[in-house]
Amino acid sequence: MHAARDPAAFEEFYRRHIDGVTRFVARRITDPHLVADLTGDIFLAVLDSADSYRPGRGSETAWLYGIARNVVSVEWRRAARESQATSRIAGRRLLEPDDVSRLEERIDAEAAAREHREALAGLPEGERAVIELVVVDQLTTGEAATALGIGPVAVRVRLHRARKTLRAAAKRARQPDGTSGSDTTTLSYLRGNA
């Protein structure tokens, strides 16, 4: 990716993707300081790994979301190893009140997506990752395959299995009065955005 060596091209790349990457992180993280830090870390990782981008293997968006997913996963593993008190203060930079407000608004806007994501927690990791990338983050199956480092057929199989599991869970969650629990809400969300 030549954008890593060309500041103007990188700035254009950054401007094109900053909102999407911030939304991606805000769906998964609720701390505005951490959202800001991880978003910055993702673009630093883009610069560090720019030579690994191969246009023939997928779009730059798929490549970028693969990096974003890895950065967020590393943070989750780090946070799991540290105590909650330590994780609140480690590596934070001070944000201006306007920045905090803007990020809190973004986090609030992504609350529904986080609820849907929590409903997907019972799925195996591979199926959950595919659902998140295809339905929530709205990547194509080819882009999701690139982001996950698997083939498009594997993505379609995992997507089918995940939807089948969610349909079964929604059926089990059906309440006696004919209304449905949150799994059904998640299922209709997934159907509406797939």
Summary of the structure (lengths in Angstrom):
residues: 194
radius of gyration: 18.0
end to end distance: 30.1
largest distance: 61.5
contacts: 551
relative contact order: 0.11
helix: 79%
strand: 0%
